[in-house]
Amino acid sequence: MSVELRVGVIGIVVEKREQAPAINAILTDFAGVIVGRMGIPYREKGLSVIALIVDGSTDQIGALTGKLGQVGGVRVKSALVTR
């Protein structure tokens, strides 16, 4: 049985900058599914936005978004397509 892989985008809004070390630790743990990353500080609003391009199984991507969603002051949304 083959695992169906997905390509997608994960949007992360960081409302508490002091959570950056926790976020970076999670992203490092899931580096194998992250194809690209772009982070933009939105100083006028007092938050940061991170966009990830991911490629992996739904289990891997779900684990990544789940862990990120457990970090206080972080909001996560994802959009995936079948490869």
N, C-alpha and C positions, 0 to 999 in steps of 0.2 A: 504494500500500500504506500503510495507516494504522498508526501506532504505538499499541500497546495500552498504556493508562495504568493505573497501579495506585495505590491509596490504601493506606496502611499506617502501622505504628508501628515505630520503631527504638528499641531500648533500649540505652543506652550506660552501662557501669559504668567509672568512672575510678578506678583504684587508685593512681595517681601524680598528685597535684595539679599538680606542675610541668609536666605535659603540657597544661595548660589552654590556653596560647597556640597550640599546634599544633592542638588540637581546634577552637578557635574559628576559626582560619584556614581549616580544611577546611569547617566549617559556613558560613562566609561565602562560600566558593567555590561552595557548593551551595545558596545561599539561594533560588534559583528553584524548587526542589522542596520546600522546607521550609515547611509551612503553619503550624506552631506548635512551640514548644519550652518544656519545663519542666525546670529543673534543681534538684535537691535535694541539699544536702550531708548525708551520713550520718556525722556526726562520731563517733558511738559505734563505728563500724566503720572509720573512717579512710578513707572513700571518698566519691565523689559519684555520683549517678545522674542521667542526662539522658534524657528521653523526647522523641522527635521525632514529629510527625505529618507524613507526606510524601505527595506527589502527583506522580507522574512516571512515566517509562518504566522498565522493569526495568533497562535499561542505566544510566540516570542513578542510580537508587537503588542498584544494585549497585556503581557506581563510588564513591558516597558511603560505603557500608558497607565497601567494600574499603580505601579510604584510611584510614578511621577504625581499621580492624582492624590496619593497619600501624604504628600509634602504640603504642609500648611502654607497658604498664600500662593498656591500654584493652581492654575486651571489648564486643563488639557482637552483637546479635541483632535480627532483623527479622521481621515478619509482614505480608504483603501480600495484598490482595484485588483482583480485577478490578473496575474501575469500570463 
